[in-house]
Amino acid sequence: MQALTFPRRSSEQVFAAQQRFSFSKSADGFLEPRRYRAGWISDAHLGTRGCNAAALLDFLRENDFETLYVVGDLIDIWSLRRGIYWPQQHNDVIQKILRKARKGTHVIYIPGNHDELVVDFCGVYGNIEIKQRAIHLTASGERILIIHGHELDVVVSGSGRMRWLAFAGDVGYQFLLSLNPLINFVRRRFGLGYWSLSAYAKRRVKDAVSFIGKFEAAVAHYADRYDVDAVLCGHIHSAAIRAFGKVSYYNCGDWVESCTALVEGDDGMIAMVRWDSLSAYSQAKVPVAQTRHNDEARMTNVELMSNLK
């Protein structure tokens, strides 16, 4: 598809299109398999106990895509180096992605920092393409740079003296994740809902140093190098759709806690969905679309999705 096929839209047009959602459909309508022009998932961290493979597998079963972008950290090689953990569901996710490719889905795999060894295998393998970055052209003419995002994280991409902080932080994060089941077992006994200690700690620490805000601004500024209208990434496990001047910023979140993805319809509109599963203590399988992009109330994705339920 050539870039001149579609006229490029302004940032205002992009976000106006993203806000055209309808909530009049019944829940049964959402349960039917749907086909999207493109989809983006990232940070599944297969090979870790924190991975919500059940939700991801459910999402992949009930949605099809012309192009599926796997935006890094599909497999957590860092964790597998510390110890092997690979249940059947994690293998099923890999098999499901491969099956989609065999049936015609163009799968583009962009390695992250936790699966950076895959960079050595960049190339085309049938309908699967492995590359360090990609540019996606939406049906409405928006050019989107796709990267994992660790390239702009100074802790990860810094010198050798700094990289140990990334590994130490990962160990700490996995420890907090391991406490979530026990905490929520106690909360359920008292009739309380799901609550994530790791997500709470992450929000408190990163908000204190303005990490997420600075990361998002840096990613948006990165768009100037590639003459694109938007940048889409993962890495920080914080799903979002925002505008930074004329540049759109997309983050597809993760499949550890938030279970979020981005999808593009035939009209070029990009929406965020959150996929609930039984492992997240919810019977619902209705994806929740994030429709608010106003920076006046800079709500976290967790707060936003809670309000939309």
HUKA-V820474 format. One line per field, one symbol per residue. psi: psi as a letter, one per 20 degrees, with the letter a starting at -180 (. if undefined). burial: + if it has 16 or more other ideal C-beta (glycine too) atoms within 10 Angstrom, else -. Layout:
psi->???
burial->???
//
This chain:
psi->pqhihqqpqrhhhghhhijmqpkiqrhhhhiqpqpqhqqpqrlhlpjqhipmhgggggghhjpqqgpopolqkgpnhghhhhqpomrhhhhhgghgghhgghjipopoooqbhikihhhikpapncjpppqhrqpporhjjpppporgiihjohhgjarhhhhhhggghgggghghhhigggghgghhhjkqrppogghgggggghhhjkggghgghhgghhhhhjlrirppadgjknpqorpncjpqpppjbrkgghmqrqqprijippqpqpoqrhijkpiqkopppoipjpihnmqqhggghhhi.
burial->-----+--+-+--++-++-----------+-----+++++++++++++-+++++++++++--+++-++++++++++++++---------+-++---+--++---++++++++++++-+--------++++---+-++++++++++++++++++--+---------+---+--++-++--+--++-----------++++--++--+----++--++++++-++----+++++++++++++++++--+++++++++++++++++++--++++++++++--+----++++++--+-------++-++----
//
